[in-house]
Amino acid sequence: MNEWLRKTAVMLFLCISVGYSETPFIGRWQLVPEKSAEIGLYKTLKLDISMTGQTLRVEQIWGTGRSLHDTLLLPVNGQPVTLKASTRVWPYNVFSAISRQPGADRRAKLKMEKNGEGFTVEETYPVWVSQGSRELTSTSTYAVQKDGTLLLNVQRPTRDSGESYTFVRDGVRPAFFMHMTDDWAIDGKLPEQAMLISLQGLANDGAPRLYFVYGPKWDFRFTPSMLDFYRDKKGFQFTELTSTEEALKTFLPQVKGYILWDKNVRTSLIVAFTLAGLEKAIVISEEMLPMVEKYHLRPIADFRAKFTGQKDIDIYAWAYQQYWPRCSRDFIVWMGGESGKIMRPGVADFGILKGAFFSDLSTEESDVEEYRLAKKLMSEMKPLSMVMGWHSYAKDKERDAVKLASSFALRTEGLHTLPNLSFSHQTPATPGFQFKNQHSVAPGKEYRAEKKVYIACIQTDCLGLGAWVRPGRGSMPYAWEVTMNWVWLAPSMLEYFYSQATANDYFIGSLGGPGYMYPKAIPPKYLPQVVAKAYELMQQLDLNIFEIMDYSEGATVEGNSELTPEVVDAFFNGMPNILGLANGYAPSHSFTVRDGKPLISFDYYLSETRPAQAAVQDLRELARLNHQRPYFCLVHVREWSDIDHVKNILDQLGDEFKVVPLDVFMKMAGSQPTFKEKLLLR
């Protein structure tokens, strides 16, 4: 035997004994269809490559239920072997009139690459074609790439170019990612990035395939670290796409056509998103026409000049007549947020995936026509269905939108910038993963307060907008508002947060319901159902404190955010095992205790712009005004603050102040309440 071949055989034998890590092509492999030649009928291909003694076994499994197994046993010394063809099927393209000859000789030999990264199989076998028997030869090269994928390239002299197939290891999940910029202007990168987001909604239909890393100014800060989490913890192997055309070409089979929107009429893009979900199409602007025509995509609608001079209400009324009957009644998207030349449609991929209706209609009652249509849309949704996205900053206020949605028992799930939801929605939590909170309260233990000022901190505006990836997390007790619907909307996203939690990171349910809702605006007949759904989610997520915020009666400061006895009763009755309730956003004024469980409103709101020394004086002043000890001061921290900033303030307060975990805070406040009971009486 040739000395090099002998050493290769020994190396392969040893590597199989200890695993495939040193012989990278050994193992089971699954196809990445988006990076492979099209396979007729069978659609997919798997490889099982193993070694027994000095024989390499290469098995190709074409298809799944309707499948074909093709196995070669090849000596590593390169000795030719003769096998018998077992089937007439030629799997590379069953729709081409090329047929193997069962029982005929099939000659093959193996050539190992000297670097150990791959091998080549040369084959010769007879086939039947219309004009009789012909001899077909092929050269199949299997090579492991630098990114860990396996590339199979098949060359035949009867074909001008080879066919390539890309594989990842069995158990690895192939996917793609792209980087977005922070330019969301209509005359900038919005057209390109809107097209990509619409493509994402189609690409992720049925499986998570396309993920975006958003820019540093994006509201949700976690997209880079979530990519690492998916790669390191969830088994994804990502390939980067670097251009719009490359992305389109990769996912072309998922695209049924295109919709042209008018860059002179911003609202036409929002309407285009609606139609994109219904027709499985991408949205494009005029300059992209050559690209989509290159790939022979079907034109579905052309909105250029269609809405010129029309008001938003006229455009949406038309869209309602045209598309509403076909749209989801479980999801609707408010594509609000920024206005004018800027749009940041981060959640559009999910709306497209779900076939949702899109609008940015005003929910301010004085905007009579838009409000009427917004109300009509929400009234025709199912109770407890989802209002995804966010209100328009140019038309109305957050409290207007949430109040209207709550009046129909709908759950608001913000923001318009919520990223990659079509990807995360398709990615379940790891099998066996349990959502376990970081509890500080021991069952049955009594907690007694000293004569001190007790402070507990809750971060505003959910996990993704907050300080989770900012400095200081874990350095002090800190409570985080959990977006509870993520347990079914995006379970892997919640797994990301739960798996990273330190002993000082404590999760609580929010906000006002199973999603963002104002309990005082919810019809009484639906309130018990709303509370029950919220409590069900809390139990899934191991949460025992719930937060309410209700601005259905006016602004943050001037309005009335107090809670009625009826609302408080509904929550305490419907959540029997909670430790307590928190209330408000800015300071609120509802307090009570039921069976040792307190309802405590925020006494302080810490803005990220408040100077540290001023915040220190604020808290000391509150402590002097609330002179009875213990005094329980619940602090709401603005989402853009980081924990280092908060800790710097609290460390300056002195020995009379004590920062404790929120669950300990609630237990002590429930057993030793020093606040005065106050609820909103009608």
MOCORGI-V48463 format. One line per field, one symbol per residue. phi: phi as a letter, one per 30 degrees, with the letter a starting at -180 (. if undefined). A space follows every 50 residues. Layout:
BEGIN
phi->???
END
This chain:
BEGIN
phi->.eedddddddeddddddckcdcbdddkcbbdcedcbddcdidibbcbbcb bbicbccbccccicdcbbcbbccbdddiddbbccdcbddcddadccdbbd ceiddbcbbcbddddicaabccbbadbcbecjdbcccbbcccbdcddjdc cccccbddbdbdccbcbcdejdcdabbbccccccdecbceeddddddddd dddcdjadbbbccdddcdeddcddddedddddccidcccdccbddddddd ceddcclbbdccddbedddddddededdchbccbcedceedddechdddc abcdidceiddeddddddddddceecddccbbccdcidbidcbbddcded edeciddcabedcdeddedddddeddeddcddeidccdjadddccbcedd dddddddchccdbdcdcechdddddccddeeidcdcdcdcddeidcccdd dbccbbcbddhiddddceccdjdjdadacbdcdddddcdaddddeedddc dcdccbcbdabiadkdbcedcdeedceedddddddddeddchcbbbccbb cdbjdecddccdcdedddddddddbdcddlbcbjbdebbcbabbhicccb cdcaccddcdeedddededddedddcddcdcccccccedddcdedddedd dcdjddcbcbddddedddddcbdcdcdabdcd
END
